[in-house]
Amino acid sequence: MYTNILGYPRIGKLRELKKACEAYWGGKISKEILLCQGKLIREENWKMQETSGIDLTPSNDFSFYDHVLDMTLTVGAIPARYDSLRNDKLELYFAMARGIQKGDKDVIAMEMTKWFDTNYHYIVPEFVKDQEFSLFDTKAVDEYKEARKLGVQTKPVLIGPISYLLLGKEKGGGFNRIDLIERLLPVYAQLLKLLEDEGAEWIQIDEPFLALDLDEQTRELYKKVYTQIREYTKSKLLLTTYFDGLKDNTQVALALPVDALHLDLVRCPEQLDAVLAEFPADKTLSLGIVDGRNIWKNDLEQSLSVVRKAVKALGTDRVLIASSSSLLHVPYDLEVETREEVLSADIKRWLAFARQKLQEVAVLKDLSADHPSEQAQRVLAANKQDLAAKKASKLIHHAEVARRVATVQEQDAKRKSVFKERQRVQRDSLGLPSFPTTTIGSFPQTKEVRLWRSEMKKGNLSADEYNNLLKEETRRCIDWQEEVGLDVLVHGEFERNDMVEYFGELLDGFTFTQNGWVQSYGSRCVKPPVIYGDVSRPLPMTVDWSVFAQSLTPKPVKGMLTGPVTILQWSFVRNDQPRSATCLQIALAIRDEVCDLEKAGIKIIQIDEPAIREGLPLRRGSWNEYLQWAVDCFRISAGGVRNETQIHTHMCYSEFNDIMEHIARMDADVITIECSRSQMELLDVFHDFEYPNEIGPGVYDIHSARVPDKEEMLVLLRKAAGIIHPDLLWVNPDCGLKTRNWNETKEALIEMIRAAEEIRKEYSGF
């Protein structure tokens, strides 16, 4: 019996990769130093997995930015606008991810969107009708050879060709990207042959789309494609699926000519029986029983029952024990959590990060043997004690929260009047111009701001000293927004470390980590809160900062909140009750904050929900149930205010086409969305769906270091005004400005305001 990991975190134990990338982008270190840091992280990961007892250790799971972008570079699917950069692969790579504006080079980045239902973002491949592919980069081969030199026999990981095409986007009409498969397959043939020649015994091919709804044509394509792939290599092929079950694709997957098939038995445990009933005699089954998406300890006894069922049906030598998915989505190592005042020992004993999950996989193999080691039996006994302690803990359940949840009524999810009536009252109250300008919420968090927070946590700054510094930063931010002429201001969020973590620190039922970092995109890492118990709001969380900011200006200042679905999605969520129940608890806490902001005189309140599309189940059959409770939770959070109070929400990097009626049902007065990277293509859905409320399609990409000019933004605004009634349009960036520097921010917002002034003139008589 082998142990199998699908992928490992690549940011380093203490975010070494983030720091190196940002230093390289800032010109502080050389390319050679950056590449060396990447190599050190890979070596540490491989050695750790080997010493932990992992038999099938992955390679090519490391990335300097994104593994989908790595595949795009590998197969040479490089958009023509980057042709002048082809001679420097690293510059090309980062330009595709981030855009570039240097000297005579000014190129926008490729689109970015969510990786299935996770908070990880990938760079979307772009395909044209006459798309050509070629083996442009041999990263997968190079890293396999690198590991072998260290004495580690790895299993190279590739995104499967069908999933790769489906992850992409057609640029220009007249074709379907999946029809490019025959052009793409020769590159896979080359790559697989190179890996075989270098000695790769196993090759992992990820086909996550096999866990999604597929039409019959795509199912047939899988059979055809993998029949060809089988001819390309004699290496053993491990085909992986994750994030849901095979379900109606079971027959297709079982028929594919691969050596092993991986199932996500955390997300879809019920699929095991159907697969075992028809599992071919020439295949090995990889059991994804250690959760790659959450941080709770594995129930070893329960997992052992799954292993024993599979072994009984297939035999020991045809079973792999595995993580459910790549461990990319969990923090690196629980052992670096050393401060009990941050993460208590009582809760820490319930958790497992990536390194601990390696140990769980290995101990399950040991326990599955005829004669488990004494050490493994001790681990099992301790695991039972920890899980029993969690179940009995008084930290988790609170009677007052249960009482309040039980009293929620249908009326709590409704505003007092329909949008048209609210819109009239709000326009009279706010007096905003047409095409009003605003930002999404955060302004740059400079080194100074981060240093103040660090010094306060170390005790070198008192709370009063810290707050006074932040007040001055807020004052400067408000003054600058007034000076340049923004219509609706924000306070800048300088007091916030993260849009979810900040609220989690002020809500009961949450705990935190020192170094529980997870990659969100590129060098952007987040430290998700841990929801371990019932959620409630003991005290107001944002009212003082909002009231202070509003006192500095006669212009409206938005109160800024994170919505219940996003707090849920971007946290590690308790696994002892339905996610919908936890979300409702959070919604009631946010509702209290919204009502307190209104009482304090805040006229515009933004409740961000960038993750509502991300939380959508992968299978359409489960969509309605999720969307019902998710939208209801948002409505409950916003439903307690008067007509005069304008509710905004923000969503980014999501495709809304198939859920627009549910987005409309959220009934936010104003929604702002990311549209700039797609050049407003995301607005195409509004041709067919008449969105009833106001909307701000982002007119520039804040995730790129580029500063677009007025004309570039005007092009996008005109596109938007050609699709959405101009009377409903707002002008804003596509996301918060926290990660940008002040020079970029000021230049871009001044250009944005100039674009808004110009578009107002063009539509002055509309």
N, C-alpha and C positions, 0 to 999 in steps of 0.2 A: 504494500500500500504506500503510495506516494503522497506527499504534501505539496500544495499548489497555491501560490499567491498570484493574483492577476495583475497587480501593479502596486507601487509603493510611493509614498509622498516624496516629492523631489525638491522641496524648499529648504531642506536641512533642519536639523534639530532646533536651531535658534534663528531660522530664516536667513541663513547664510547666502542662499541664492538671491533672495530679494535684495539684500544689501549690495551684493556684487553687481547685479544687473543695474540697479539704480546708480551705483557709482560709475559704471561703464557709460551709461547714457549721459551722465553729468560730466563726462570727461575726466573723472578722477582716477580711473584705473585703465590699464591697457586691455586690449582684446585678449592677450596672452594670460593675464591674471584672471579675467572672467572665465576663460576656458579651463584654467587650472582649478578654479573653485568648483565648476561643474564636475570635473573629474573626481575631485575629492569627495563630493557628495555621492556620486555613483559608487565609488569604491566602498565608502562606509555602508551604503545601503546593501550592496551585494554581500559584503562580509558579515553584516548583521544577520541577514536572512540565512546565510549558510550556517553560521554558528547557532542559530535558533532552531535548526532542524528542518529547513524548507528544502525540499528536493527539486522543485521546479521554480527556481528563482527567475523572475522576469528581467529582461534587459530591453532597451529602447522604450522603457516607460518613463525615463528621465526626459525633461524638456526645459529649455531656457525660457519658453513662453507658453506653448500649447502643443499638445501631441497631435491635434488635427492639423495645425499649421505645419508641424514637422512632416506629416504625410503629404501635405500639399507640396512642400519643397521636394520631398523624395520623388514624387511622380511628375514633377515639373509643371504643375498646373499654376503657373505664375502669370497673373494678369499682365497685359501688355504695358500698362502704365509703369511697371517696375523694370522694364527691359534695360534701362540705362544702369541699373544697379546689379546686374547679374554677375559682374566680375568680383564682387565682394559678398559672399553668401551670408555672412552675419549681418552686414548692413542691410542687405536685401530682406533677410528674415525679419528683422526688427521693423523695417519700413512697412512690410506687409501687415505687421501686427499693430503698429502704433502710428503709421504715417511718418512722413519726413518733411522737414522744412529747413533746408540748410543750403546756403549758396544758391545755385541755380536749380536745386532740387526741391520741388514742392508737390508732394504726392499724398493723397488721402489714404488712410488705412482701409483694410478690408473690413467687412461687417463682422460683428461679434454677437453671439447669442448664447442662450443657456444650453448646457449639455444635458439633454433630456429633462428630468425633473430635479436637477441639482442646482446649487448655487455656483457651480463652476461654469465659466464662460469659455467658449471655443471660437476660434477664428473661422468664419464660414467660407468654405471653398467657393470660388467663382468659376463658372463654366460658360463657354460660348459654343455656338453651334458647330464651328469647325475646330473645336478644342483638340489640341495635340498633347500627348503625354510622352515623357521620356524620363529615364532614370537620372535625375538631376543631382541627387544627393544620396549617399550610402550610409547615413547615420545608423540605421539598424544593424548593418554589417559591422561598422566601425566599433560600435559599443559592444557587440557580441565578442569581437576580437579582443577588445580592451578587458572585458571580464575574464576571458579565457587566459590572458596573460597573468592575471592575478590568481589563477588556479580555480576559478569559479565557472562551472558549466551552466550557462543561463539558457533561458527559453525566450528568444526574441518575440516581441509583441508587435503585431501589425493591426491596423484598422482594416477590416475586411473590405474588399472592393465595392460590394453593393452598399454597405453602410456608409462608406466614404462618399459615394456619389449622392446618396440620399441626404447626407448631412449638408450638402452644398446647395447652390442656388444657380438657376439659369440667368445669364445676363443677355438680354435680347430674346426675342420670341422664336417660334418655329421649331422647337425641339424639346424633348424631355431629357433631362440629364442622365437618367438611367440608360438611355439609348447609347451613351458613350462607353458602355462597358467593354465592348470589343476593342476599342482603342486603348482602354486602360489595362486590360489583362496582360498584354505583353510586358508591361513594366513589372507587374507582379511576378510574372514568369522569371524575369531577370533577377529580381530581388530574392525570390525563393531559391533559385539555383545558386546564387552567391552564398546565401546562408547555409545551404546544404554543403557546398564545397568547403566552407570553413569549419564544418563539423557540427552544425546545429542538429541535435538529436530531436528536440521538440521545437515547434514554432506555434505560438499562440496567435490565432486570428479572431479578432473581436467582431462579432456581427450582432450588436445590440438590437438592430431592427427586427431580428427574429422574435423579439419579445413584444413587438408592436403589431397593430392591425396591418395586414398585408393583403393586397388583392391577389387573385389567382395568377395573374401574369408575373408578378414579382416572385411568388412562390416557385413557379416553374423556372424562373430565371436563376434562382438559388441552385436548383438541381443542375442546370446547364453549366453555370459558372464553376461550381465546385467539382464537377466532373472534369472540367479543364484544369483547374488548379491542382487536382490530384495528380495529373500527368506532369506537372512542373517540378515536383520534388519527391524524393524518397524520405525526407524528414517526416517525423510524426506530426500530425496536425491536430492541435487542440482548438476546437471551435467554441467560443464563449458567447453566452447571452447573459444579460443582467438587467436589473431594475424592474423586471416583471417576469411572468412565466411564458413558456412556449404556447400553451393553450392550443388554439386552432392551427398553429404552425408546427405542432409536435411531429406529425407525420413527415413533413418536409425535412425538419432538422434530423430526425432519426435516419432518413434515407440518404443524407449527404455522405460522400465517401471521405470521411475524416476518421482519425484514430480515437479521438476523445471528444466528448461533449460536456460543456459546463452548464449547470443550472444554478440560478439564484434561488436558493431555498429559504432565504430570509424574507424576501419580498413575496414569494409565491411557493410556500411549502407544499401546497396541495397538488402541485404538478408532479411530484415524485412518483406517486402510484401509477399515474397514466404512462409515464416514461418507462418505469420498470416493467410494466406489463408487456411492452413491445420493444424493449431495448435490444438492438442487434447483438449477436454473439461476438462480432469482431470489433466492438467498441469498448472503451473505458468511460466511466461516468465520473465527472468531477462534481462533488457535492459542495455547493456554496453555502456553508452553514455558519461561518463566522462573519458577522455583520460588517461589511465594508462601508456602511453609511452612517452608523451610529456608534456611540462610545460606551454602551452598557456591556458589562461582562457577559460572556456567553454562558448560557445554561448548559454546562457540559453534559449533565445527565440526559437532558432532552436531545442534545446533538448526538450523543452516543446511540440513542435509540434509532435515529435516522441512519447513522452509519451502519448499524447492525442490520437494519432492514435492507439496505442496499447490498451489503456483503452477503446476506442470506440469499438474495436473488441473483447476484452476479459473481460472487467469489471475491476474496480479498484482493487479488491481483488486478481486478478490473474496477477498482474504486480509488478515487483521489479525494483527499480531504482538503477543502479550499476555503478561501475568503469568498464572500458572495459576489464581490466586485473588486475593482482596484481599491486599495487603501488610500488613494489620493484624497478621499473625502473625509478623513479623520486626522486628528493631530498625531504628531510624531512619536512621543514617548511620555508616558505617565510619570516616569521616574524624575523628570525635570520639574514636576510640580512639588515644590518643597515647602511652600508657605501655607500652614494650616489656616491662617487668617483669611487666605484667599479660597482655598479648597479644603474643606474640613476632612479629617480622617474618616469620619462616618460615611461621607459621600464618596470619597476617593476609593474606598474599598469596593464600590459598586461598578467601577469604571475600567475600561481597557482601551488604550490608544493603539496606534499601528504596531509598535514594537510588542506590546502585550498580546495583540491579536496573532502575531507570528507564533508566540508561545502557546496560545490557545489551539491553533491549528496543529502544532507539533504534539501537544499533550493529548489531543484527541486521537492522533495516530497511535501513540503509546497505549492509551487506555483501550483502544480497539484490538490490541494484540491479545493472544491467548493468555499471556502472563504479563500484565502491566507492571511496570517498575513501581517500586515503593514510593519514589518521588512523585510519579503521576497519580498514584492513589492518594497521597497527601494533598496534592493540588485539587483533586476532585472533592475531597472532604472539606477543604477550605472554601471552595467554590460554593458548595451547598450551604455552608454557614453564612457566607456573604449574601447570597440570594435570599436566604431566610430572614436575615437581619433587615434587608431592604424592604421585604414584604411587610414586616411587622413595625417598621419605623414610624414614629409619631411625627417625623419631619414632613411627611408626605400629604396627609389628609387633614383638611380644616373644615369644621362643620359650618362656619359662616359662609364660606365660598359655596359649599353645596346648597345651602339654603337660598342664596341669591340666584344661583343658576336655576334652581327649581321654580323661581318666580318669574322668569323671563316670559314675556308675552309677545304675540305677533306684532302688536302695535309698537313695540320697542324698536323694531327694524324699519320704521317708516318716518320720513320727515313730515312736518305738519301740513305742507301744501305741495302741489306738483311743481316741477321745475319752472315752467313759464311764469307762474305767480312769484316764485322765489326770485327768479331772474329780474323781474321788474322791480321788486323791493330792493334787491341788492344793488342794482344800477343806480337807483335813486340815492341810496345810502353811501355808496362808494365813490360815485362820480368819476369813474375811470374813462380814459379816451378809448377810441377804437384801437384794435390791435394792442392791448395793454401789455407792457413789458414786465417781466419778473424773472427770478432765477429759481432753481429747484430747491434751494435751502442752504446748503453749506457753502462757505467761502474757504479759501486756502488755509490749511492748518500749517503754519510755518514752523520752522525748527524751534523758534522761540516759544510758540504756544505748546509744542510737544515737550520742550524742556521744562516749562513751568509746571506742566502736569506731572512730569517725572520727579521734579524737585518737591512738589507737594506730597506725592506718595512716599518719598523718602523722608519726609519730615523736615526738609530744609526750607520749606515755605509754609506759613500758616494758611489755614483755609481762607481767612480774611485777605491776606496778601495775594493769594492765588486768585480769588474772586475779583479783587480790585484790578489786577492785571487784565483779566478777561473782560471786565467792564470797559476798560480803556480800548481794548481791541475791538469790542462790539461797537463802541462809540465811533471809532475810526471807520469801521465798516459801514455803519449807517450814514455817516457824513459823506463818504465817497459815493454811496448809492444815490443819495439826494443830489450830490453835485453833478453826476452824469445824467440824471433824469430818469432813472428807473421808476416805474409807476407803483409797483407793489414790492415792498422791501422785505428782507429777511434779516435776522439778527446774526447770522453767520455760523452758529453752532460751535463756537470755539470751546465751549465747555464739554463737548461730546467727543468721546474717544471713537465711537462707532455708532451707527444709527440704530443698531439693535442692542449692542452691549450696554449703551448708556441707559436705556430703559430697563433692561434686565437688572442692572445694579440697583434700581429704585423700586422694583417689584418684588413682592414675596414669592417664593417658590422657585427662584433662580439662584444658581451659583456660578462661579467663574473659575478660570484657570490663569496661570501666569504665562504659559507658553503653548496653549492649545490652539496654535495657528493652523489655518487651512487655506490653501490657495483658492482664490476666487477667479482671478485672471492675471496672467503675466506675473508681475511682481506684487500685485495687490493680494494681500493676505488678510483674512478676517479671523477673529477669535470668538467663535460662537458661544453664547451663553449656554448653560446647561439647565434645562427645565426638569427639575427632579420632583416637584410637588405642586399642590394647588396654588394658583396664581391669584394675587390680589394687589391692590395699590394702597399702601398704608398712608401716603402723603402725596400732595401735588408734586409733579416731576419737572415741569417746564414753565409754570406760571410766572415765577419770579423773573426769569430771564426774558420772557416775552413781554411782560409789563415794563421792565426796565428799557428794553429796546423801543417799545412803542412810545415811551415817555420822551424819547430823543427826537421825534419827528411827527409832523402832522399827517404824513402819508401812512397808509395802512401797512402794518408789519405782520406778516403771516406767523401764526403759531405753528410750530413744526413738530409733527408726531410721526412715529412709525406705526403702520397698521397692524392689526392682530394676525393676519395671515402671514405677513412678512416676518414678524417676530417669531412666529411658529416655524416657518420654513428655514429661517436663518439661525435657528438654535438647534442644539441637540435635545430632542424632545423625549420626555418620559415614555416608556414603552408598556406601561401598565394600564392604560386606558386609551380609548380612541382619540386620534389627533383632533377630531372635531370638538370633543369635550374640552380639551386643553385650549383650543382656539377660542371657544366661547368665554372661558374664564379671562383670557387676555382681552377680548373685545369689551367686556364689562369694565375692566380696569382702564382701558383707553377711553371709554365713554365718560367715565368720571373725570378724566383729564380734560376732555373736550368741553364738557359742561363748565368746569372751573375756568378754563380759558375764556369762554364766552362771558361768564360772570365778571371776569376781570377786565372786560372791555375789548377783547381781541375780536376783530370783525371777520378775519379770514383765517381759517384753520386748515392746514394741509395734513392729510393722513396718508402717508406714502404706502403704496402697495405694489412695489416692483416685483414681488414674488408670487402674485396671485396666479399668473399663467404658469409659472414654474411648478407650482404645486399640483397642476392638472395631472391626473393619472395617465399613464401611457396608453391605456386601452380606453377607447371611446365609450365602451359599455359602462365604465365607472365615472364618466365625466359628470353626469347630472347630479349624482349624489354629492360629489365633492363641491361642485359649483353652487349647489343649493346652500350648503352650510358655510362655505367660504364667503360668498356674497352676503349672506345673512349676517355673518360676523362683522363684516365691514359696515353694513347698514346699522347694526346695533351700536357700533362705536361712534357713528356719526348722527344717530337718529334723535338725540336729545336736545337739539338746538333750535332756535327760532329761525324763521324764514330769512331774516336779515343777515344771519351768519353764513358766509360763503364757505362751503366745504370744497377743498381741492384734494386731488390725489395724484400720485405720480407713478408711472410704470416705465420700465426700461428694458431693452433687449428682449422683447417678447413678440411673437407673432400672434396677432389678435383675430385674424380672419375668421377662425372657426368658433370663436366664443364671444363675438361682438354683442350679441343680445344679452349676455350675462354681464359684460362690461357696462352696458347701458343700464342694466338693472341695479348696479351699484349706486346709481343716481347721485354721483358727485356733481356738484355745480360746475366744476372745471377739472378736466383731466389733462395732465401733461405727459407726453410720451416721447420715447426715443425714435427719431426718424432720420437723423442726419446721415448716418453711415449708409443707409439704404437709399439716400437721395430722395426721400419721401415715398419710396415704394410701399412702405408699410401703410400708407394712407389709401392704397388702392381699394381696400375693403370698404371705404366710405362711398365708393361708386355704387355699391349694391346695398349698403346699409346706411340709413339716414340716422346718424348719431344725434340724439335729441339735445344734448347739453353742450357746454363750451369746451374747447380743446386747444391745447398748446403743443403743436408738433415741434420737437426740438430742432433748432435751425443750425446748431453747430455741435460738433463731437468733442466732448470734454475729455474723452479717454485718449485723445491724441495731443501731442505737443504742438500741432499746427495751430496757427491763428488765422482763421478765415477772414476775408474782408467783407465789406458791406455788400458788394455785388454778388458774391457767392451765396450769402444768406438771402439776398433778395430773390435769387433764382428759386430757392427752396420755398420761400414765402409765397411767391407767385404760384408755384405748383400747388401748394396747400390751399390757396384761395381759389384755385380752379376746381377744387374737389369739395371743400367745405365752405359753407356760407361765410363770407368775410366777417359778418357781424358776430360770429361765434369764435373767432380765432384769437389766441394769445401768442406772444412772442417770447421765447425762452430758450436757454441751452437745453441739451438733451438729458442732463443729469446734474448732480451736485458738483461743486467746484473744489471740494476738499483736497483732492490729489493734485491740483494744478498749482503753479506759483502765481504770485500777485501780478507780475508783469504780463504773463499770458492772459490772465483773467481780465485785467483792466483793458488791454488792447481788444480782446474779443468782445467784451460786453459793450464797449464804446461802438464798435462796428455793428453789433446787434441792434443797439438803440438807433443808430443812423439808418439801418435797414428798416426798422419799425416806422421811423418818421417818414421815410420815402414811401413805404407801402400805404401809409395813411393818406398821403397826398394822392396816390394813384386811385384810391377807393373813397375819396372824400365825399363824392356825391352818391355813393352806393346806397 
